[in-house]
Amino acid sequence: MAAFGVGHFNGFFMANRAARTDAKLTAVIKVMEDHRADIMGFTPSMQDFYEYFSINFAIMMMTLSFLTFVAYRLGKKSSIGPRAVIGALSMVNLVGMLFLFGSSIAYGIPQGIIACGMIIVLLVSCILSAWLTKPGVVTA
């Protein structure tokens, strides 16, 4: 999950760099900056939404990775064990990914469908590992 977050964060900056040299991309960004929507008294541009969600998705992915690592370390020291903690945390993360996956399908965003699909597979494998493995069989 951290790799997806870092990749998404890096892609955001690569797109900003490309916008300085690609005339067509610059024109698209100009149109996005010019189009504004009235939302609850604010009038953000479509470019504001693009940048906001791009950065926040990357931060969310890296934060979830960090929380998973922390939960694993805490679970390793507790009586319930790290697998149970990872399974529970993966279940929570899975719900969030299913929402992102659904919105990616609804808006027809192939990168979101692929990325969320891969993360969902990873989370399901963590959940199945926690449920199907007997406690104490494998220690990390």
N, C-alpha and C positions, 0 to 999 in steps of 0.2 A: 504494500500500500504506500509505503514511503517513496518507492520508486515512481509510482504514478504521480504523487504529489510533486516531487522534484521535477519530473518530466513536464508536468503541466505548468509549473512555475517557470521553468526554462523556456517552454514554448511561448509563453506570454511575452517574455522579453525578446525572443527571436522574432516574433510577429511585429513588435514595435520597431525593431531595427529594420526589418524588411519594408515597413511602411515608409521609411525615409527615402528609399531608393526605387521602389516599385510605384510607377505612376498610377496604375489601375487600383492598387491597394490603397494608395493615398486618396484617390477619388471616392472609394467606398467608405473610408473612414470619415471623409468630409461630409458625405451624405448622412452617415450615422451621427456625426456631431450636430448637424443641422436639424435632425428630426428629434423633437422633444415631445414628451408626454406629460400631461398633468396628473400627478399621482399624489393624492393626499396633500395638496398645497405645494408640492415640490414639482419642478419641471426638469428632471434629469434627461440627458440625451441618451440615445441608444448606445452611443459609445461609452457613456458612463456605466450603463448596465453591463456591457461586454467586459469592460475592465474590472468592474466590481465582482462579477461572478467568476471571472477567470482567476483572479487573485484569491478570492475566498475559497474556491474549490480546491486550489492547491494547498492553501493553509489548512483547510479541513482535513485533507488526506494526510498531511504530515502530522497534524495533531492527533488524529485517530491512531496513526502508527505509534506515536509516542505513548498515548494512553494504553494501547495494547501492550507495549513493552513494560510499562509501569505495572499494569495489572498482572502480567506474567511474573514479574519479579516479586510482587506482593503475594501472589498466590503460591509461589514457590516456597515462601516462608510460612504460609498459613497451613491450617489443618486440612482445608478442602483441596489443596493442590492446584498447581498452575493450569492443568487441563480444564478443570471446571471453570476457572476464572476466564480463561481464553474462550471457552465455549459460550459462556454468558455474554461476554463482551462482543464476541463475533455475532451473536444473535441481535444485539442492539445495533451494531454497525450494519448488519444485513438489512434491517428495516430501512435505514437511511439510504443504502445503495439501491434498494428496490424502488424507492421514490425517485431517485436520480435516473435510474434505468427507465422507469415509466415515462418521465418527462423527456428523456432523450428520444424515446420512441415516438412520443406525441409530437415533438418538434422535428423529428426526422434528422437527428444529428448522429451520423454514423460513428464518429469518434467517441461520443458519449455512450452509445450502445455497446461498442466493443470494449471500452475501458470498464464500464460498469459491469458488463457481462463477465469479464475476466475477474474482477474483484469479487463479484457474487460467487463465482466458482471457488475462489480462495476462501471466502468466509464460510461457505457451506462445507468445504473440506475441513476447516477448523472445528466447526460445530460437530460434524460426524466423528472426527477424531476424538473430541471430548466425550461424546456419547458412547462410542463403540470401544474405547480403550479402557481397560480396567485400571483403576488407580494404582500407582506404584509400579506398573509394568515397565514403563520407560521413564527414565529421569533425564532431565537436561542439565 
